């Protein structure tokens, strides 16, 4: 990948244009999965720190 094509992609991204994305990646599924994982980690952390 050349410097020029990378710069052109970054300029397109900065303008708010769409870049190529994988069709199966849903932002809602990614965010929901991250939320579930963080809540699970929070629950685990609170179970280990009962005495505090």
C-alpha positions as CSV (number, residue, x, y, z in Angstrom):
1,X,0.0,0.0,0.0
2,X,1.5,3.3,-1.0
3,X,1.7,6.5,0.9
4,X,-0.6,8.2,-1.6
5,X,-3.4,5.6,-1.3
6,X,-3.2,5.7,2.5
7,X,-3.4,9.4,2.5
8,X,-6.4,9.3,0.1
9,X,-8.2,6.8,2.4
10,X,-7.6,8.9,5.4
11,X,-8.8,12.1,3.7
12,X,-12.0,10.2,2.7
13,X,-12.5,9.0,6.2
14,X,-12.0,12.5,7.6
15,X,-14.6,13.9,5.2
16,X,-17.1,11.5,6.6
17,X,-17.2,9.4,3.5
18,X,-17.8,5.7,3.6
19,X,-14.8,3.4,3.3
20,X,-14.9,-0.3,2.5
21,X,-16.2,-2.4,5.5
22,X,-16.8,-6.0,5.9
23,X,-20.5,-6.6,5.5
24,X,-20.9,-8.9,8.5
25,X,-19.6,-6.5,11.1
26,X,-22.5,-4.8,12.7
27,X,-21.8,-1.8,15.0
28,X,-24.7,-2.8,17.2
29,X,-23.5,-6.3,17.7
30,X,-19.9,-5.2,18.4
31,X,-21.1,-2.6,20.9
32,X,-23.6,-5.0,22.5
33,X,-20.9,-7.7,22.8
34,X,-18.4,-5.3,24.3
35,X,-21.1,-4.2,26.8
36,X,-21.8,-7.8,27.8
37,X,-18.1,-8.5,28.3
38,X,-17.6,-5.4,30.4
39,X,-20.6,-6.2,32.6
40,X,-19.3,-9.7,33.1
41,X,-15.9,-8.4,34.1
42,X,-17.6,-6.0,36.5
43,X,-19.6,-8.8,38.0
44,X,-16.5,-11.0,38.4
45,X,-14.5,-8.1,40.0
46,X,-17.3,-7.4,42.5
47,X,-17.4,-11.1,43.5
48,X,-13.7,-11.1,44.3
49,X,-13.8,-7.9,46.3
50,X,-16.7,-8.7,48.7
51,X,-14.7,-7.8,51.8
52,X,-13.8,-4.3,50.8
